[in-house]
């Protein structure tokens, strides 16, 4: 798993944990039914307050990404269909950001289409 | 949130004519990690000694819940004072009698290659810190008071030390109160940051809130009027200005780049500002 916390990021640590785990799930690194690292292990690994990790896990469960099993930690709960849907949504979100930036730099949709065509080669 | 395990009201203490703690208010909850920062000599270690019960205040009271009774409070002082002539084995036996502990976990010492028959006098600062930590953790403390010791540990031992604190927090919801002035390594750990100035707390915020409250502006020449500058640095043409308290409407009112800064730099600015105020006084 590729989890890092950026101390300089203005994003609170627990949100960084949420994002990193979501990304791991969407990219297939963590699959449906896989266990999440224990709160203790992840806190030690990332030098985070265990309460911060617990908060992130709680939010992930509330968002329907995982399930808390009392006594035996958390497991990933994202059926493949839902995962594909979320991946698509994420791609579209990133693409919209990219478009906005490109437009603010003065590029047209045509320029971008050309760019994509060139990237395909 | 649970009940406080430690509450301090109106705490004052003077050393001869110098007031070290000045009507200080503070409380800590179960499982919470708070860090105290502040310039040297501002009363941080004195406060920790009062909370540990090794120093009695002139006025005010330290109220502990039953779970934070002395046997369940671990204190690591910056002097790392231990009986120099004892071997580690003897120190453990002594600690076991005093605190009625069941088992002593020597795994951390083992990882440093330290043997039970070594005398405390011969230990390095890092080994001492780990021994001290192992001793207080064997009490299964609900409250850990850790003075500034991290800065004298090598990076490997520092990691072991921090991981052991995290372990204690998950194992028995230990509340942790540390004193640190350089804390780049632990900046993601505390849920509360307290800044001490002249014997009382002038800041008590979550790290997120604090990051929102202080921004840095780098500009040429003087700062435009109307900005609350807490501290400034730089002798040359460009100066750094630390804006505190910052609010988002300042962004709209001034065409300046208000930069987000990380916690260690925020703490540095508070400490620098503290010296500036002391100079002016």
Boltz contact constraints between the chains, C-beta under 6 A:
constraints:
  - contact:
      token1: [A, 7]
      token2: [B, 187]
      max_distance: 6.0
  - contact:
      token1: [A, 7]
      token2: [B, 262]
      max_distance: 6.0
  - contact:
      token1: [A, 8]
      token2: [B, 262]
      max_distance: 6.0
  - contact:
      token1: [A, 10]
      token2: [B, 260]
      max_distance: 6.0
  - contact:
      token1: [A, 12]
      token2: [B, 208]
      max_distance: 6.0
  - contact:
      token1: [A, 13]
      token2: [B, 188]
      max_distance: 6.0
  - contact:
      token1: [A, 40]
      token2: [B, 170]
      max_distance: 6.0
  - contact:
      token1: [A, 43]
      token2: [B, 166]
      max_distance: 6.0
  - contact:
      token1: [A, 44]
      token2: [B, 163]
      max_distance: 6.0
  - contact:
      token1: [A, 44]
      token2: [B, 166]
      max_distance: 6.0
  - contact:
      token1: [A, 48]
      token2: [B, 188]
      max_distance: 6.0
  - contact:
      token1: [A, 49]
      token2: [B, 33]
      max_distance: 6.0
  - contact:
      token1: [A, 49]
      token2: [B, 189]
      max_distance: 6.0
  - contact:
      token1: [A, 50]
      token2: [B, 166]
      max_distance: 6.0
  - contact:
      token1: [A, 50]
      token2: [B, 169]
      max_distance: 6.0
  - contact:
      token1: [A, 50]
      token2: [B, 170]
      max_distance: 6.0
